[in-house]
């Protein structure tokens, strides 16, 4: 089973410099494909400030996926760390 990478795209306002949500997603997809991996969740946030609390943004879902993947890896490898 290959790796899966999620994509998070955010544009806080209309940007004329080429950093559109479509350009960001396309670049991320290209990089993932070049590495022989799969695309997982694609989160697109338009008109959202990076300073907005994660719980109010869709990015919280991606954070939870990272936490769950870490827990699974730790259980499989016995490398769970105590805090």
HUCORJO-V432017 format. One record per backbone hydrogen bond with DSSP energy under -1.0 kcal/mol. CO is the residue of the C=O (numbers start at 1). NH is the residue of the N-H. E is the energy in kcal/mol with one decimal. If there is no record, write none. Layout:
<<CO & NH & E> <CO & NH & E>>
This chain:
<<3 & 38 & -2.7> <5 & 40 & -2.7> <7 & 43 & -3.3> <9 & 45 & -2.9> <11 & 47 & -2.2> <20 & 24 & -2.4> <21 & 25 & -2.4> <22 & 26 & -2.4> <23 & 27 & -2.2> <24 & 28 & -2.2> <25 & 29 & -2.8> <26 & 30 & -2.3> <27 & 31 & -2.1> <28 & 32 & -2.4> <29 & 33 & -2.6> <30 & 34 & -2.4> <31 & 35 & -1.3> <32 & 37 & -2.2> <33 & 36 & -1.8> <38 & 5 & -2.9> <41 & 7 & -3.0> <43 & 9 & -3.1> <45 & 11 & -2.6> <49 & 52 & -1.7> <53 & 56 & -1.7> <54 & 57 & -1.6> <57 & 60 & -1.0> <58 & 61 & -1.6> <59 & 63 & -2.2> <60 & 64 & -2.3> <61 & 65 & -1.5> <62 & 66 & -1.9> <63 & 67 & -2.2> <64 & 68 & -2.5> <65 & 69 & -2.4> <66 & 70 & -2.4> <67 & 71 & -2.3> <68 & 72 & -2.4> <69 & 73 & -2.4> <70 & 74 & -2.7> <71 & 75 & -2.4> <72 & 76 & -2.4> <73 & 77 & -2.2> <74 & 78 & -1.6> <74 & 79 & -1.1>>
